[in-house]
Amino acid sequence: MLNGGIIGALLDCHCNWTAAYHLMKAQGAASPPCTVTADYAITLKRPTPMTGPVRLEAKPVEIKGDRAVIEGTLIAGGKVTALCRGTFVAVKEGHPAYHRW
């Protein structure tokens, strides 16, 4: 089974990139902003088997100014195994995390 910490990291990363993409589109920018996770919560619905591929999905729930609320889903074996809801914020130069990775 896939470890809960790995599941959290997968959903955090996927939702963060979804936020960056949708913030870029909302701002009419040519490239995605540098975004950081403000908060996120993971709900583990059932064990996630490692015997086959997993699928990640994410969608914006709210885009407002420099932040986006995103909901994510992890699917394995055709079943939802984990859910995520998080807030992701675009940061500017001067912020400690600005383009650090």
Sequence and secondary structure as in RCSB ss.txt:
>XXXX:A:sequence
MLNGGIIGALLDCHCNWTAAYHLMKAQGAASPPCTVTADYAITLKRPTPMTGPVRLEAKPVEIKGDRAVIEGTLI
AGGKVTALCRGTFVAVKEGHPAYHRW
>XXXX:A:secstr
   HHHHHHHHHHHHHHHHHHHHHHHHT SS  EEEEEEEEEEE S   SSS EEEEEEEEEEETTEEEEEEEEE
ETTEEEEEEEEEEEEE TTSTTTT  
